[in-house]
Amino acid sequence: MRIDRLAARELGEFWSLREDVMVLPGHSTVLRTPWGELTLERPGPLLREALHRMQLGPVSLGNVVPGFPGYDVPEDEWNEASQELLQSLAPLQHVIVRHLAIGASPLLSVVPLSPRATFRPPPVAPGGELRVPKEIVLRRPGRDPVLSYEGCDHRVELHGPDADRLLLHLQEGKGDFRSLLDVPLPQTVVRAARAYAVAAGMLSAVDLKGAARL
């Protein structure tokens, strides 16, 4: 039996660096990015450890800082170490990929596409009729859905057997936690996905026109 079959269907949040970012540690840490080199002068131990782990793949930053907050934890409830790490990571948002998972199964990734990209999910995603416009949903043969449009700063990738269920939730835009497939996703997961989609600019009350960019 696969390990992800044994994991509880609970929300997980993970962080990684873009696959084309290289970390060169030292007295000053250098990040080689698609947009040039970025030098971090005397990074603290928390940032160095986080970058090391994030270069290896998606990681829970709770393994770096105990009590690291989820997207929906108010800033005034962050512990001191979490505040330090999040402040250090803030200038690096354009090279950081954010992930959602159900248990051990990846579900959604938000990939930055621009040096201007910033990503801060709202603690509570807006309700109402915000939805993913059909024009930005890409389906490639044999691949999971991708959300993208011309000029966007992020690409949203959906993964795995729950991808279509989640896409229905995002397209319906009403916050109904049961999908047309009649297989419910955890409410915490749908709320988080809506918040991530809002932060990535993929939920809208108006159709977004233009050719998609991968």
C-alpha positions as a Markdown table, in Angstrom:
| # | Residue | x | y | z |
|---|---|---|---|---|
| 1 | Met | 0.0 | 0.0 | 0.0 |
| 2 | Arg | 1.3 | 3.5 | -0.9 |
| 3 | Ile | 2.3 | 5.7 | 2.1 |
| 4 | Asp | 0.0 | 8.5 | 0.9 |
| 5 | Arg | -2.9 | 6.1 | 1.3 |
| 6 | Leu | -2.1 | 5.8 | 5.0 |
| 7 | Ala | -1.7 | 9.6 | 5.6 |
| 8 | Ala | -4.6 | 11.6 | 7.1 |
| 9 | Arg | -6.4 | 13.7 | 4.5 |
| 10 | Glu | -5.3 | 16.9 | 6.2 |
| 11 | Leu | -4.0 | 20.2 | 4.8 |
| 12 | Gly | -0.2 | 20.5 | 4.4 |
| 13 | Glu | 1.7 | 23.7 | 3.4 |
| 14 | Phe | 5.1 | 23.3 | 1.9 |
| 15 | Trp | 7.8 | 25.7 | 0.4 |
| 16 | Ser | 10.5 | 25.1 | -2.2 |
| 17 | Leu | 12.7 | 27.1 | -4.5 |
| 18 | Arg | 12.1 | 27.1 | -8.3 |
| 19 | Glu | 13.9 | 24.2 | -9.9 |
| 20 | Asp | 16.2 | 26.5 | -11.8 |
| 21 | Val | 17.4 | 28.4 | -8.7 |
| 22 | Met | 20.8 | 27.4 | -7.4 |
| 23 | Val | 22.0 | 28.2 | -3.8 |
| 24 | Leu | 25.7 | 29.0 | -3.4 |
| 25 | Pro | 26.3 | 29.1 | 0.4 |
| 26 | Gly | 29.1 | 31.0 | 2.0 |
| 27 | His | 29.8 | 34.1 | 4.1 |
| 28 | Ser | 27.4 | 35.7 | 1.6 |
| 29 | Thr | 24.8 | 33.4 | 0.1 |
| 30 | Val | 24.3 | 33.8 | -3.6 |
| 31 | Leu | 21.1 | 32.6 | -5.4 |
| 32 | Arg | 21.4 | 32.1 | -9.1 |
| 33 | Thr | 18.0 | 32.7 | -10.6 |
| 34 | Pro | 16.5 | 33.1 | -14.1 |
| 35 | Trp | 16.7 | 36.8 | -13.6 |
| 36 | Gly | 20.3 | 37.0 | -12.5 |
| 37 | Glu | 22.3 | 36.5 | -9.3 |
| 38 | Leu | 20.9 | 37.6 | -5.9 |
| 39 | Thr | 23.4 | 38.1 | -3.1 |
| 40 | Leu | 22.3 | 37.7 | 0.6 |
| 41 | Glu | 24.8 | 39.4 | 2.9 |
| 42 | Arg | 25.4 | 37.4 | 6.1 |
| 43 | Pro | 22.1 | 35.4 | 6.1 |
| 44 | Gly | 21.0 | 34.2 | 9.5 |
| 45 | Pro | 21.1 | 30.5 | 10.5 |
| 46 | Leu | 17.3 | 30.1 | 10.0 |
| 47 | Leu | 17.4 | 31.5 | 6.5 |
| 48 | Arg | 20.5 | 29.4 | 5.6 |
| 49 | Glu | 18.8 | 26.2 | 6.8 |
| 50 | Ala | 15.5 | 27.0 | 5.1 |
| 51 | Leu | 17.2 | 27.7 | 1.7 |
| 52 | His | 19.2 | 24.5 | 2.0 |
| 53 | Arg | 16.1 | 22.5 | 2.6 |
| 54 | Met | 14.0 | 24.3 | 0.0 |
| 55 | Gln | 16.6 | 23.7 | -2.7 |
| 56 | Leu | 16.1 | 19.9 | -2.2 |
| 57 | Gly | 12.3 | 20.1 | -2.7 |
| 58 | Pro | 9.1 | 21.0 | -1.0 |
| 59 | Val | 9.6 | 21.2 | 2.8 |
| 60 | Ser | 7.5 | 22.1 | 5.8 |
| 61 | Leu | 9.1 | 25.1 | 7.4 |
| 62 | Gly | 7.8 | 23.8 | 10.7 |
| 63 | Asn | 10.8 | 21.5 | 10.5 |
| 64 | Val | 13.0 | 24.6 | 10.5 |
| 65 | Val | 11.1 | 26.7 | 13.0 |
| 66 | Pro | 8.8 | 24.9 | 15.5 |
| 67 | Gly | 5.4 | 26.5 | 15.5 |
| 68 | Phe | 5.8 | 28.0 | 12.0 |
| 69 | Pro | 2.4 | 29.5 | 11.0 |
| 70 | Gly | 0.1 | 28.5 | 8.3 |
| 71 | Tyr | -1.2 | 31.1 | 5.8 |
| 72 | Asp | -4.3 | 31.7 | 7.9 |
| 73 | Val | -2.5 | 32.5 | 11.2 |
| 74 | Pro | -2.6 | 36.3 | 12.0 |
| 75 | Glu | 0.7 | 38.0 | 12.1 |
| 76 | Asp | 0.3 | 39.0 | 15.7 |
| 77 | Glu | 0.3 | 35.3 | 16.6 |
| 78 | Trp | 3.6 | 34.4 | 14.9 |
| 79 | Asn | 6.4 | 33.5 | 17.3 |
| 80 | Glu | 9.7 | 35.4 | 17.1 |
| 81 | Ala | 11.6 | 32.8 | 15.1 |
| 82 | Ser | 8.8 | 32.6 | 12.5 |
| 83 | Gln | 8.7 | 36.4 | 12.2 |
| 84 | Glu | 12.5 | 36.4 | 11.6 |
| 85 | Leu | 12.3 | 33.7 | 8.9 |
| 86 | Leu | 9.3 | 35.1 | 7.1 |
| 87 | Gln | 10.9 | 38.6 | 7.0 |
| 88 | Ser | 14.0 | 37.1 | 5.5 |
| 89 | Leu | 12.0 | 35.2 | 2.9 |
| 90 | Ala | 9.8 | 38.1 | 1.9 |
| 91 | Pro | 12.4 | 39.6 | -0.6 |
| 92 | Leu | 12.7 | 36.1 | -2.2 |
| 93 | Gln | 9.0 | 35.5 | -3.1 |
| 94 | His | 9.8 | 35.6 | -6.8 |
| 95 | Val | 11.9 | 32.4 | -6.5 |
| 96 | Ile | 9.8 | 30.5 | -4.0 |
| 97 | Val | 7.2 | 27.9 | -5.0 |
| 98 | Arg | 4.3 | 27.4 | -2.5 |
| 99 | His | 2.6 | 24.1 | -2.3 |
| 100 | Leu | -0.6 | 22.6 | -0.8 |
| 101 | Ala | -1.0 | 18.9 | -0.1 |
| 102 | Ile | -3.6 | 16.5 | 1.3 |
| 103 | Gly | -1.7 | 14.4 | 3.7 |
| 104 | Ala | 1.3 | 13.2 | 1.7 |
| 105 | Ser | -0.3 | 13.8 | -1.7 |
| 106 | Pro | 0.7 | 17.1 | -3.5 |
| 107 | Leu | -2.4 | 19.0 | -4.7 |
| 108 | Leu | -1.5 | 22.5 | -5.8 |
| 109 | Ser | 1.7 | 24.4 | -6.6 |
| 110 | Val | 2.0 | 28.2 | -7.2 |
| 111 | Val | 5.1 | 28.9 | -9.3 |
| 112 | Pro | 6.4 | 32.4 | -9.7 |
| 113 | Leu | 7.1 | 33.5 | -13.3 |
| 114 | Ser | 8.4 | 37.0 | -12.9 |
| 115 | Pro | 10.9 | 38.9 | -10.8 |
| 116 | Arg | 7.9 | 41.1 | -9.8 |
| 117 | Ala | 6.0 | 38.1 | -8.3 |
| 118 | Thr | 4.8 | 38.5 | -4.7 |
| 119 | Phe | 2.6 | 36.0 | -2.9 |
| 120 | Arg | 0.6 | 36.5 | 0.3 |
| 121 | Pro | -2.5 | 34.4 | 0.6 |
| 122 | Pro | -5.3 | 36.2 | 2.5 |
| 123 | Pro | -6.1 | 34.6 | 5.9 |
| 124 | Val | -9.7 | 34.3 | 4.7 |
| 125 | Ala | -10.3 | 33.9 | 0.9 |
| 126 | Pro | -13.1 | 36.2 | -0.4 |
| 127 | Gly | -16.4 | 34.5 | -0.7 |
| 128 | Gly | -19.1 | 35.1 | -3.2 |
| 129 | Glu | -18.9 | 34.4 | -6.9 |
| 130 | Leu | -15.2 | 34.7 | -7.5 |
| 131 | Arg | -14.1 | 31.9 | -9.8 |
| 132 | Val | -11.4 | 30.6 | -12.1 |
| 133 | Pro | -12.3 | 31.9 | -15.6 |
| 134 | Lys | -12.4 | 29.0 | -18.1 |
| 135 | Glu | -10.0 | 30.8 | -20.4 |
| 136 | Ile | -7.0 | 30.3 | -18.1 |
| 137 | Val | -7.5 | 26.5 | -17.5 |
| 138 | Leu | -5.1 | 24.6 | -19.7 |
| 139 | Arg | -5.3 | 20.8 | -20.2 |
| 140 | Arg | -2.5 | 19.1 | -21.9 |
| 141 | Pro | -2.9 | 15.4 | -22.9 |
| 142 | Gly | -2.0 | 13.1 | -20.0 |
| 143 | Arg | -1.2 | 16.1 | -17.7 |
| 144 | Asp | -2.9 | 17.7 | -14.7 |
| 145 | Pro | -4.6 | 21.1 | -15.1 |
| 146 | Val | -2.5 | 24.2 | -15.2 |
| 147 | Leu | -3.9 | 27.8 | -14.6 |
| 148 | Ser | -2.1 | 30.5 | -16.4 |
| 149 | Tyr | -2.6 | 33.6 | -18.6 |
| 150 | Glu | -0.5 | 36.0 | -20.6 |
| 151 | Gly | 1.3 | 38.5 | -18.4 |
| 152 | Cys | 0.6 | 36.7 | -15.1 |
| 153 | Asp | 3.2 | 36.6 | -12.4 |
| 154 | His | 2.4 | 33.0 | -11.3 |
| 155 | Arg | 1.4 | 29.7 | -12.7 |
| 156 | Val | -0.9 | 27.4 | -10.7 |
| 157 | Glu | -0.5 | 23.7 | -11.1 |
| 158 | Leu | -3.0 | 21.1 | -9.8 |
| 159 | His | -1.7 | 17.6 | -9.0 |
| 160 | Gly | -2.9 | 14.1 | -8.5 |
| 161 | Pro | -6.2 | 12.3 | -8.2 |
| 162 | Asp | -7.9 | 15.3 | -6.4 |
| 163 | Ala | -7.0 | 17.8 | -9.1 |
| 164 | Asp | -10.2 | 17.7 | -11.0 |
| 165 | Arg | -12.3 | 17.9 | -7.8 |
| 166 | Leu | -10.4 | 21.0 | -6.6 |
| 167 | Leu | -10.7 | 22.6 | -10.1 |
| 168 | Leu | -14.5 | 22.2 | -9.9 |
| 169 | His | -14.5 | 24.0 | -6.5 |
| 170 | Leu | -12.4 | 26.8 | -7.9 |
| 171 | Gln | -14.5 | 27.1 | -11.1 |
| 172 | Glu | -17.8 | 27.0 | -9.2 |
| 173 | Gly | -16.6 | 29.8 | -6.9 |
| 174 | Lys | -19.4 | 29.4 | -4.3 |
| 175 | Gly | -17.5 | 27.9 | -1.5 |
| 176 | Asp | -19.6 | 24.7 | -1.7 |
| 177 | Phe | -17.4 | 21.9 | -0.3 |
| 178 | Arg | -19.0 | 19.1 | -2.3 |
| 179 | Ser | -18.1 | 18.8 | -5.9 |
| 180 | Leu | -20.1 | 17.5 | -8.9 |
| 181 | Leu | -18.1 | 14.3 | -8.5 |
| 182 | Asp | -19.8 | 13.9 | -5.1 |
| 183 | Val | -16.5 | 13.3 | -3.3 |
| 184 | Pro | -15.9 | 16.0 | -0.7 |
| 185 | Leu | -12.5 | 17.6 | -0.2 |
| 186 | Pro | -11.7 | 18.8 | 3.4 |
| 187 | Gln | -13.0 | 22.3 | 4.0 |
| 188 | Thr | -9.6 | 23.4 | 5.2 |
| 189 | Val | -8.1 | 22.3 | 1.9 |
| 190 | Val | -10.7 | 24.1 | -0.3 |
| 191 | Arg | -10.3 | 27.3 | 1.7 |
| 192 | Ala | -6.6 | 27.2 | 1.5 |
| 193 | Ala | -6.7 | 26.6 | -2.3 |
| 194 | Arg | -9.1 | 29.5 | -2.8 |
| 195 | Ala | -6.7 | 31.7 | -0.7 |
| 196 | Tyr | -3.7 | 30.6 | -2.8 |
| 197 | Ala | -5.6 | 31.1 | -6.1 |
| 198 | Val | -6.6 | 34.6 | -5.0 |
| 199 | Ala | -3.0 | 35.5 | -4.1 |
| 200 | Ala | -1.8 | 34.1 | -7.5 |
| 201 | Gly | -4.4 | 36.2 | -9.4 |
| 202 | Met | -6.4 | 33.2 | -10.7 |
| 203 | Leu | -9.8 | 33.9 | -9.0 |
| 204 | Ser | -11.7 | 36.7 | -10.7 |
| 205 | Ala | -15.2 | 38.0 | -11.1 |
| 206 | Val | -14.3 | 38.9 | -14.7 |
| 207 | Asp | -12.9 | 36.7 | -17.4 |
| 208 | Leu | -9.2 | 37.1 | -18.0 |
| 209 | Lys | -8.4 | 37.3 | -21.7 |
| 210 | Gly | -5.1 | 36.5 | -23.6 |
| 211 | Ala | -3.1 | 33.5 | -24.6 |
| 212 | Ala | -1.8 | 31.4 | -21.7 |
| 213 | Arg | 1.8 | 31.3 | -20.9 |
| 214 | Leu | 3.7 | 28.3 | -19.6 |
